[in-house]
Amino acid sequence: MTARKPSPLPKRPTSEGWTASRETGITANFTEIRSKSKAMKNLWNSMINLLKETAEKREAEKAKAEAEGLYPCGDGVWLKILDEVNEAEADGLTAELKALYPAEAISERTLCGNRFIGATVGDGYIWAIYIPSHKQVRLLYTAHGKRIPAQLGEKDCYVGEQRVTQITPNAEVVNFGMCYIFALGEGHFLVYDGLGSAGENEVKLWETLAADTPEGQKPVIDAWILTHPHYDHIAGVHKFAQRYSDAVEVRNFVMNMADPHSFPIRLWKEVCDCYATWLPGIHAAFPNAPFWKVHTGERFSVGQAEVEVLLTQEEIYPAEMLVNDSSLVTRVTLNGKKLFFPADVQSNGPCALLHDMYGAYLKSEYYQIAHHAWDTDALLFYDDVDPETLLWPLRRKDWWNPACKMWKFPATIVMKREYDEGKRRFLIAMDENITESLS
């Protein structure tokens, strides 16, 4: 066997050649790095300038709008507020709108003395709200957008048992959360919120949908109502969308959320998270599902369930508020039973306004306890609702635990007293989901 000769080693360059080669390489690398660094610096400066120009433009637009008495309410909707408006002046506004636009473009409704009138205007619409208790008209306008259709879903009535399920939050990793699923029949659903994203809350949601769907069929969510941009309500919807978008069909989202750029809201970061991450992620997962922005006084049906919009952040704006106070307040009527959903309304402003606008009209058989019975002024309208059954998602470790700070709040104390006295019926999803028949 002939031994294999090793390959000759490459000749090492002379000291002069090595130095020249090394310096040439270093110079080339340095030039490339400097060029990239300069490009990055230019890009960074361009981004800073763009952000500055955008901020300046936004501030200029905001200043101009405020000078004209207009306020941005998010999603391209503008608000103008008219104060000290009496009944005769409200009549005049209604007559003016009817004179300007054809009858088929007009819709109107009167409820507890509050008047709501809308008109389709080109590619957009006007929606006017007259609140006599406050002698105020709120005019909403968008140049690009449509009002929610009167009927969502394939049918106005599905076959099968109708029921609502309260999804319990994962007790180990998250304190609160809200999610309600209305089974309408034939595998169709109306859903409220979706808890937070900690743990695997989305699995509970999926299992509930799958259990009420005929074999071989995808669950169909005809409408998914998103009440406000808070982690324990919307982050779980985003997580569900990432995991189950191929297994579920979502046809509509319903909401009225704040504009994170201009809204005078505390906990502003969560509003930004919602617009920057959660809503885009949800839209990407369900690209064919429109997002409908609804307004106080509107109503629509999902299958045989009627949904009334009773309050939005547009009635509080431009006053500063907690993110909870921007909650979309609604009521569902299904088979003659009314379920009132105030979501997380918390402060005096929205709670007092609900009482002032509607009073005893709020009477409902079921009441989703506002803000989980934490720090809330919901007692201002609680007697108006006068419910028979209360829905209360709550973690067991906090149930009448003196160490838990929630029990110092007046609303919580009232709820606990009524529970102990057996005055009302409570459905408390502390460990397992709770399902209530509505047929």
C-alpha positions in Angstrom: 0.0 0.0 0.0 1.4 3.3 -1.0 1.2 6.0 1.7 -0.8 9.0 0.8 1.2 12.1 0.5 0.0 15.0 2.6 -1.2 18.0 0.7 1.4 20.7 0.7 0.8 23.5 3.1 -0.1 26.8 1.5 2.8 29.2 1.5 2.6 31.8 4.2 2.8 35.3 2.7 5.8 37.3 3.5 5.6 39.7 6.3 5.1 42.6 3.9 2.4 40.7 2.0 0.6 39.4 5.1 0.5 42.9 6.6 -0.8 44.4 3.3 -3.4 41.6 2.9 -4.6 42.0 6.6 -4.8 45.7 6.4 -6.7 45.5 3.1 -9.2 43.1 4.7 -9.6 45.2 7.9 -10.0 48.4 5.8 -12.7 46.7 3.6 -14.5 45.4 6.7 -14.3 48.7 8.5 -15.6 50.5 5.4 -18.5 48.0 5.1 -19.3 48.3 8.8 -19.1 52.1 8.6 -21.4 52.0 5.6 -23.9 49.8 7.3 -23.7 51.9 10.5 -24.3 55.0 8.4 -27.3 53.4 6.7 -28.7 52.2 10.0 -28.2 55.7 11.5 -29.9 57.2 8.4 -32.8 54.7 8.8 -33.0 55.4 12.5 -33.1 59.2 11.9 -35.7 58.7 9.2 -37.9 56.7 11.6 -37.5 59.3 14.3 -38.4 62.1 11.9 -41.3 60.1 10.6 -42.6 59.5 14.1 -42.1 63.1 14.9 -43.9 64.2 11.8 -46.7 61.8 12.5 -47.0 62.9 16.1 -46.9 66.6 15.0 -49.5 65.9 12.3 -51.7 64.1 14.7 -51.4 66.9 17.3 -52.2 69.4 14.6 -55.2 67.4 13.4 -56.3 67.0 17.0 -55.9 70.8 17.7 -57.9 71.6 14.6 -60.6 69.1 15.5 -60.9 70.4 19.0 -61.1 74.0 17.8 -64.1 72.8 15.7 -65.5 70.9 18.7 -64.7 67.5 17.3 -63.2 64.6 19.2 -61.8 61.3 17.7 -63.5 58.3 19.2 -61.4 55.6 17.4 -61.7 53.7 14.1 -62.4 56.9 12.1 -65.4 58.0 14.1 -65.6 61.7 15.2 -67.8 63.1 18.0 -69.4 66.6 18.3 -71.1 67.4 21.6 -74.0 69.9 21.8 -74.9 71.0 25.4 -78.1 72.5 26.8 -80.3 71.0 24.2 -84.0 71.0 25.0 -86.8 68.8 23.5 -87.8 71.3 20.9 -84.2 71.7 19.6 -83.8 67.9 19.5 -87.0 67.8 17.4 -85.4 70.3 15.1 -82.3 68.2 14.7 -84.4 65.1 13.9 -86.4 67.1 11.3 -83.2 68.5 9.7 -81.7 65.0 9.3 -84.9 63.7 7.8 -85.0 66.6 5.4 -81.4 66.1 4.3 -81.5 62.4 3.6 -84.0 60.0 1.9 -86.3 57.9 4.2 -84.5 54.6 3.3 -81.3 56.1 4.7 -82.8 57.0 8.0 -83.3 54.9 11.1 -84.6 56.1 14.5 -85.6 54.8 17.9 -86.8 56.3 21.2 -86.0 54.6 24.4 -86.8 55.9 27.9 -87.0 59.4 26.4 -83.5 59.0 24.8 -83.6 59.5 21.1 -81.4 57.8 18.6 -81.4 58.7 14.9 -79.0 57.7 12.1 -78.5 58.4 8.5 -76.3 56.8 5.8 -74.1 59.5 4.2 -72.1 58.3 1.2 -69.7 55.7 2.3 -70.2 56.6 6.0 -73.0 57.5 8.4 -74.2 59.9 11.1 -75.5 58.7 14.4 -77.1 61.2 16.8 -77.9 60.5 20.5 -80.1 62.8 22.5 -79.9 62.3 26.3 -82.7 64.4 27.9 -81.6 63.8 31.5 -78.3 65.6 30.5 -79.8 68.0 28.0 -77.1 66.8 25.5 -76.8 65.7 21.9 -73.8 63.6 20.8 -73.3 63.6 17.1 -71.1 60.8 15.7 -69.8 60.8 12.2 -67.5 58.6 10.1 -66.7 59.1 6.4 -65.9 55.5 5.8 -67.8 52.8 7.6 -71.1 51.0 7.7 -73.5 50.4 10.6 -73.9 46.9 11.9 -76.6 44.9 10.0 -79.9 44.2 11.8 -79.3 40.4 11.6 -76.1 38.5 11.9 -75.9 34.8 11.2 -77.5 32.5 8.6 -80.9 32.3 10.3 -83.1 34.4 12.6 -83.8 31.2 14.5 -81.8 28.0 15.0 -83.1 24.7 16.1 -81.9 23.2 19.4 -81.5 24.1 23.0 -80.3 27.6 23.8 -78.0 28.1 26.8 -75.3 30.3 28.1 -72.0 29.0 29.6 -69.8 31.0 31.9 -66.2 30.0 31.4 -64.2 29.9 34.6 -60.6 31.4 34.5 -57.6 29.2 35.1 -57.5 29.4 38.9 -53.8 28.8 39.1 -52.5 31.5 36.9 -55.0 34.3 36.5 -57.2 36.0 39.1 -60.2 37.2 37.0 -61.5 37.0 33.5 -64.7 37.1 31.6 -66.1 34.9 28.8 -69.7 33.9 28.1 -70.8 31.6 25.3 -74.4 31.5 24.0 -75.2 28.3 22.2 -77.9 29.3 19.8 -78.4 25.8 18.2 -77.1 23.9 15.1 -73.5 24.7 16.1 -73.9 28.5 16.0 -72.8 30.8 18.8 -72.7 34.3 20.3 -69.6 34.9 22.4 -68.6 37.6 24.9 -64.8 38.2 25.4 -62.3 35.4 26.0 -60.5 35.7 29.4 -56.8 36.3 29.6 -54.0 34.4 27.9 -52.3 32.9 30.9 -52.7 29.1 31.3 -54.9 27.4 28.7 -58.2 29.2 29.0 -58.6 29.0 25.3 -58.9 25.2 25.6 -62.0 25.6 27.8 -63.5 27.9 25.3 -62.9 25.5 22.4 -64.2 22.5 24.4 -67.5 24.3 25.1 -67.9 25.2 21.4 -67.1 21.7 20.2 -69.5 20.1 22.7 -72.4 22.1 21.3 -71.6 21.5 17.6 -73.0 18.7 15.5 -70.4 16.0 14.6 -68.5 16.7 11.4 -69.2 20.5 11.5 -67.1 23.4 12.5 -68.4 25.7 15.3 -69.7 28.9 13.8 -69.4 32.1 15.9 -71.9 34.4 14.3 -70.8 37.3 16.5 -68.0 37.7 19.0 -68.5 40.8 21.2 -65.3 42.4 22.5 -66.2 44.6 25.5 -63.0 46.6 26.2 -59.2 46.4 25.7 -58.3 44.8 29.0 -56.0 41.8 29.3 -58.4 39.5 31.1 -61.1 40.0 28.4 -59.3 40.3 25.1 -55.8 38.7 25.4 -57.5 35.3 25.6 -59.4 35.9 22.3 -56.0 36.6 20.6 -54.6 33.3 22.0 -57.7 31.4 21.0 -57.3 32.8 17.5 -53.7 31.7 17.2 -54.6 28.1 18.2 -58.0 27.4 16.8 -58.5 29.6 13.7 -58.6 26.6 11.4 -61.1 24.7 13.6 -63.7 27.5 14.1 -65.5 29.9 11.8 -65.9 33.5 13.1 -68.2 35.6 11.0 -68.4 39.0 12.9 -66.6 40.9 15.7 -68.5 43.6 17.5 -66.9 46.3 19.6 -66.5 50.0 20.3 -62.9 50.7 21.6 -60.9 53.7 22.4 -58.3 55.3 20.1 -55.0 54.7 21.8 -53.4 57.8 20.3 -55.9 60.4 21.6 -58.1 58.8 24.2 -57.8 60.3 27.7 -57.6 57.0 29.4 -55.6 55.5 32.2 -53.9 52.1 31.8 -53.1 53.5 28.3 -50.5 50.7 27.7 -53.2 48.0 27.6 -55.2 49.9 25.0 -52.0 50.1 22.9 -51.3 46.4 23.4 -54.8 45.7 22.2 -54.4 47.8 19.0 -50.8 46.8 18.4 -51.0 43.1 19.0 -54.3 41.5 20.0 -56.7 43.0 17.4 -54.2 42.7 14.5 -53.6 39.1 15.5 -57.3 38.3 15.7 -57.9 39.9 12.4 -55.1 38.0 10.8 -56.5 34.7 12.1 -60.0 35.5 10.9 -59.5 37.8 7.9 -63.0 37.4 6.5 -64.7 38.5 9.7 -65.6 42.3 9.7 -65.2 44.4 12.9 -68.4 46.3 13.5 -68.2 49.5 15.6 -71.6 49.8 17.4 -73.1 52.8 19.1 -75.5 53.5 22.0 -79.1 52.9 20.9 -78.3 50.4 18.2 -79.6 46.9 18.3 -79.0 43.8 16.2 -79.9 40.1 16.3 -77.6 37.1 16.4 -79.8 34.2 15.4 -82.8 34.5 17.7 -80.8 36.5 20.4 -81.4 40.3 20.3 -78.5 42.5 21.5 -79.1 46.1 22.7 -76.2 48.5 22.9 -76.9 50.6 26.0 -73.6 52.5 26.6 -70.2 53.0 25.0 -67.1 55.0 25.7 -68.5 57.7 23.3 -70.9 58.8 26.0 -68.1 59.4 28.5 -65.6 61.0 26.1 -63.7 63.4 26.3 -63.5 63.0 30.1 -60.6 61.0 31.4 -61.6 57.6 32.5 -60.3 54.2 33.5 -60.0 51.6 30.7 -62.8 49.7 32.4 -65.1 52.7 32.0 -64.7 52.3 28.2 -66.6 49.0 28.4 -69.3 48.3 25.8 -72.5 47.8 27.9 -75.1 45.5 26.3 -78.1 43.4 27.0 -79.1 40.1 25.4 -82.7 39.0 25.1 -83.2 35.3 24.3 -86.5 33.4 24.5 -87.9 36.3 26.6 -85.1 36.2 29.1 -82.9 39.2 29.5 -79.2 39.0 30.4 -77.5 42.4 31.3 -73.7 42.7 30.6 -72.1 45.8 32.0 -68.6 44.3 31.5 -66.2 46.2 33.7 -67.8 49.6 34.1 -66.3 50.9 37.3 -66.5 54.7 38.0 -69.3 57.0 38.9 -69.6 58.5 35.4 -70.8 55.5 33.3 -72.6 53.9 36.2 -74.6 57.0 37.0 -75.3 57.5 33.3 -76.8 54.1 32.9 -79.2 54.9 35.8 -80.0 58.3 34.4 -80.7 57.1 30.9 -82.6 54.0 31.5 -83.7 53.5 35.2 -86.1 50.6 35.6 -85.8 49.7 31.9 -82.6 47.9 32.9 -84.6 45.2 34.8 -83.2 41.8 33.7 -83.4 38.2 34.9 -79.7 37.8 34.7 -76.9 40.2 35.7 -73.2 39.8 34.9 -71.7 41.4 38.0 -69.8 44.5 36.9 -66.0 44.5 37.2 -66.2 41.1 39.0 -67.7 43.1 42.0 -64.3 44.7 42.6 -64.0 48.5 43.0 -67.1 49.6 41.2 -70.0 52.1 41.5 -72.3 49.6 39.8 -74.6 49.8 42.9 -75.9 53.1 41.3 -77.8 51.0 38.7 -78.0 47.6 40.5 -81.5 48.2 41.9 -82.7 49.1 38.4 -81.5 45.8 37.1 -83.0 43.9 40.1 -81.8 40.5 38.8 -83.0 37.1 39.9 -79.7 35.4 39.0 -76.2 36.8 39.1 -73.2 35.6 37.0 -69.9 36.0 38.9 -66.7 34.5 37.5 -64.4 34.3 40.6 -61.4 32.3 41.7 -62.2 30.0 44.7 -59.1 31.1 46.7 -60.5 34.6 46.8 -64.1 33.6 47.9 -64.6 35.4 51.2 -60.9 35.4 51.9 -60.3 38.2 54.4 -56.8 38.6 53.0 -58.2 39.4 49.6 -58.6 43.2 49.2 -61.7 42.9 47.0 -63.9 42.3 50.1 -63.4 45.8 51.3 -65.4 47.3 48.4 -69.1 48.2 48.9 -70.4 46.3 45.8 -68.6 43.1 46.9 -70.0 43.4 50.4 -73.5 43.7 49.1 -73.1 40.8 46.7 -71.7 38.6 49.5 -74.5 39.6 51.9 -77.2 38.7 49.3 -75.4 35.4 48.7 -75.4 34.6 52.4 -79.0 35.6 52.9 -80.1 33.6 49.8 -81.8 36.8 48.5 -80.8 36.0 44.9 -79.4 33.1 42.9 -75.7 33.2 42.2 -73.8 31.3 39.5 -70.2 31.5 40.5 -67.7 29.8 38.1 -64.9 29.2 40.6 -63.8 25.7 39.6 -65.8 24.5 36.6 -67.7 26.2 33.8 -71.4 26.8 34.6 -74.1 26.3 32.0 -77.6 27.7 32.2 -80.5 26.7 29.9 -82.3 29.6 28.3 -84.8 27.5 26.2 
